């Protein structure tokens, strides 16, 4: 199994975590209100990431969003696994995110390589 190594100053990818908080979370918050951003920031840092922002929204299916940076997908998968195991979320998903400049580079690369792609339809027409 390949393990990832975290280095200070390493390039960080952007990610969005979206989840549905559990009833247990609400019960805990009502019992002892707390600023969850202050509490979970060290957790993300210990796994090589950085919590940029945490938001709570009034959507019936997903009500917590975290904007994070991490060195790789493995680090984010580890973070999500630990958070899911806590029981504070009924559902939690994560997605790699790209800013406008990164997306431009992706499409520039795709544009350069487009002539190498042969669609299934074009392939069958050339038989």
C-alpha positions in Angstrom: 0.0 0.0 0.0 1.4 3.4 -1.0 1.4 5.9 1.8 1.5 9.6 1.2 4.1 11.9 2.8 3.1 15.4 3.9 5.7 18.2 3.6 5.4 21.8 4.7 5.2 24.0 1.7 3.9 21.3 -0.6 1.5 22.3 -3.3 -2.0 22.0 -2.0 -5.1 21.0 -4.0 -8.5 22.6 -3.4 -11.4 20.4 -2.2 -15.0 20.9 -1.1 -16.6 18.6 1.5 -20.4 18.6 1.6 -22.3 16.7 4.3 -25.6 16.3 6.1 -25.2 16.7 9.9 -26.7 14.1 12.1 -29.2 14.5 14.9 -26.3 13.6 17.3 -24.5 16.7 16.0 -27.5 18.9 16.7 -28.0 17.4 20.2 -24.3 18.0 21.0 -24.5 21.6 19.8 -27.7 22.4 21.7 -26.1 20.8 24.9 -22.9 22.8 24.4 -22.8 25.4 21.7 -19.3 25.6 20.1 -17.4 27.2 17.2 -16.7 24.0 15.2 -14.2 25.8 12.9 -11.9 26.6 15.8 -12.2 23.0 17.1 -11.6 21.1 13.8 -8.9 23.4 12.3 -6.1 21.5 14.1 -7.6 18.2 12.9 -7.2 19.2 9.2 -3.7 20.6 9.9 -2.6 17.3 11.6 -3.5 15.5 8.4 -1.6 17.9 6.2 -4.5 20.0 5.1 -5.9 23.4 5.8 -9.5 24.4 6.6 -10.2 27.6 4.5 -13.9 28.0 5.5 -16.8 26.1 7.0 -20.3 27.1 6.1 -23.7 25.8 7.3 -26.7 26.1 4.9 -30.4 25.6 5.2 -30.8 22.7 2.6 -32.8 19.6 3.6 -30.2 17.1 2.2 -26.8 18.8 2.7 -26.2 21.4 5.4 -22.5 21.6 6.0 -19.8 22.7 3.5 -16.1 22.9 4.1 -13.6 24.5 1.7 -10.3 22.8 2.4 -6.8 22.5 0.9 -4.9 19.2 1.0 -1.8 17.7 -0.6 -3.7 14.9 -2.3 -6.9 12.8 -2.6 -5.6 10.3 -0.1 -5.3 12.9 2.7 -8.9 14.1 2.0 -10.2 10.5 1.9 -8.5 9.9 5.3 -10.1 13.1 6.7 -13.5 12.1 5.4 -13.2 8.6 6.8 -12.4 9.9 10.3 -15.2 12.5 10.2 -17.7 9.9 9.0 -16.6 7.5 11.8 -17.4 10.3 14.4 -21.1 9.9 13.9 -21.6 13.6 13.4 -22.7 13.3 9.8 -25.4 11.1 8.2 -23.7 11.7 4.8 -20.4 13.2 3.8 -18.8 13.6 0.3 -15.8 15.4 -1.0 -14.8 16.8 -4.4 -11.7 18.1 -6.0 -12.1 21.8 -6.9 -10.3 24.0 -9.4 -10.1 27.7 -9.6 -10.5 29.5 -12.9 -6.7 29.5 -13.7 -6.4 25.8 -13.0 -9.5 25.0 -15.1 -8.0 27.0 -18.0 -4.8 24.9 -17.9 -6.9 21.7 -17.9 -8.7 22.9 -21.0 -5.5 24.1 -22.7 -4.1 20.6 -22.2 -7.3 19.1 -23.5 -7.3 21.4 -26.5 -3.7 20.4 -27.3 -4.5 16.7 -27.1 -7.9 16.7 -28.8 -6.6 15.7 -32.2 -5.3 12.4 -30.6 -8.8 11.3 -29.6 -10.9 9.1 -31.8 -14.6 8.8 -30.9 -16.3 5.4 -31.1 -18.5 6.7 -33.9 -15.5 7.9 -35.9 -13.7 4.6 -35.3 -16.6 2.6 -36.7 -16.9 4.9 -39.7 -13.3 4.2 -40.6 -13.6 0.4 -40.7 
